[in-house]
Amino acid sequence: MRIITPWVLQFLGILFLNVLVTIQALRNYKFVVRDASFTKLCSTKNILTVNGEFPGPTLYVTKGESIIVDVYNRANYNITIHWHGVNQPRYPWSDGPEFITQCPIQPGAMFSQKVIFSEEEGTLWWHAHSDWSRATVHGAIVIQPKPGHTYPFPKPDREVPMILGEWWKQDVVKVFDDLVSTGADAAISDSYTINGQPGDLHPCSANETFKLNVEYGKTYLLRMINAAMQDLLFFAIAKHQLTVVGSDGSYVKPFKVDYITISPGQTMDVLVQANQPLDQYYMAAKAYSSAFNVRFDNTTTTAILQYKKGISTPHMPSLPSFNDTNSSVNIITQMRSLADEAHPINVPLNITTNLFYTVSVNSLPCPNATICKGPRGNNRFAASMNNISFQFLPKNNNVNILQAYYNNISGVFTENFPDVPPLLFNFTASNLSTFLRTPSVDTEVKVVEYGSTVELVLQGTNLLAGTEHPMHFHGHSFYVVGWGFGNYNKDKDPFTYNLVDPPYQNTVAVPKNGWVAIRFQAKNPGVWFMHCHLERHVSWGMAMTFIVKNGNNPGQQMLPTPPDMPPCN
């Protein structure tokens, strides 16, 4: 029999107290999801909100901190919350995508979500991840440096979250339901918004237009977030240059631009110097939409950068044309990681897993001989990765993919997601054969070993409509090592890669009829969703799921299930 000595008891007591203090030290936030009434564009409607705010509250945290967010669902719809760009090491339980890593929080229920910040620093955001509820349920996350550390640029005089969004006069639930029931494209929005406001170019909007009051000679950090549902956006400030210093929770080598192109899901940290004559200047955003014959919201949303003595009509910035593809890549061509001693990077060089995924807009026959309003008459729109349209689990399902994987429940998904497309063709050619448009429909995952070094080439196609696809990966950030227009050439394009200081992202836009190459190390065990952040595309099935297996050591394995996971039924 082993005797526990007093010093061992003392050690265990100290250890227990330290654990207890750590648990008690976690900051706690309260999110109450509920309907609230808002008036915009001369009409009033109820929208789903967090704490009655649109956009929702900003979370301020410190790098490496963990927090608890108690999410109370006081609405009439199911809800989930995703912490976009927060890698959640070893803890997919709080990641949020509905029926992927959790079942939704049902009306009247509550889920305490632990959010674990690790390497991220800068600007990220949170949003709903069930149906189209993220249209109004979203907000910023500001991740400050650890104590004793500073920004890698002069500290700005003020920091301002700038959330670009989208507004429909009709209920967004109806927009989504019509998309699903008719098989057609979604109804376009009535305006874009800046911090929840359409801007004074729209009717009934002048008094609420967002205004940023500035003082001459001071520097302002705009924490830009594209929370729009459907479009990449151009953004600029009249007569002011923008200095990009960060993106997706990671710093970049500063570079100056007259405008930015920002994808849905993407964030950017942008410095603005108030160095112009004392006047008023529009901050404006409008869509970049290059797909041929596809309707989009062609309005312009505005806010006002206002010096104290500005009294004239605001100056308007010049923004590229809505279909200016060359201008749309102004950011990806210039973005580089800091890659210095204080901000090291670790680009995988010895690749163990090579993947090649096509991303396509497709069509499917109408089910049960019903009439659909999709392409070429009686069809419905679909979308795919490697010609597989992701089959979301049904709403009445009693399990999600993470639970099924963790508890070895069969019949929920298959592990057959292919490493390459099932059929190779000239992906970006004009007038592609119609038989190429029909994908299979399955719930398939790709399983990778812990520690695998992965190169994934995402290839756009010209099926139905060649367009951009902002691809977001849950649970892992990745290095964008290469990109280009046309078809990826495995014999030539790798020689153009940037393996020295590539940007470290969680969302990247595949160019129209082009490709992007990303690299990452699969070091976060769990179930992790990858999908297009154009909401209609993910609703049509442009998504897949990675499963990263546990490593051999305890610190390389998933943490246990929290006790209050929402039930599925």
Secondary structure, DSSP 8 states (H G I E B T S, - for coil): -----HHHHHHHHHHHHHHHHHHHHSEEEEEEEEEEEEEETTEEEEEEEETTBSS---EEEETT-EEEEEEEE-SSS-B-EEEET---TT-GGGS--BTTTB--B-TT-EEEEEEE--S--EEEEEEE-STTGGGTSEEEEEEE--TT---SS---SEEEEEEEEEE-SS-HHHHHHHHHHH-S-----SEEEETTB--TTSTT-TTT--EEEE-TT-EEEEEEEE--SS-EEEEEETTB-EEEEEETTEEEEEEEES-EEE-TT-EEEEEEE--S-SSEEEEEEEEE--STT------EEEEEEEETT--S--B------TT-HHHHTTTTTT--B--SSSS------S-SEEEEEEEEEEEEE-GGG----STTSSEEEEEEETTEEE----TT-S--HHHHHHTT--SS-BS---SS-SS---TT-SS--GGGG--EEE-BEEEE-TT-EEEEEEEE--SS----EEEEESS--EEEEEEEESS--TTTGGGG---SS--EESEEEE-TTEEEEEEEE--S-EEEEEEESSHHHHHHT-EEEEEE---SSGGGS-----TT-----
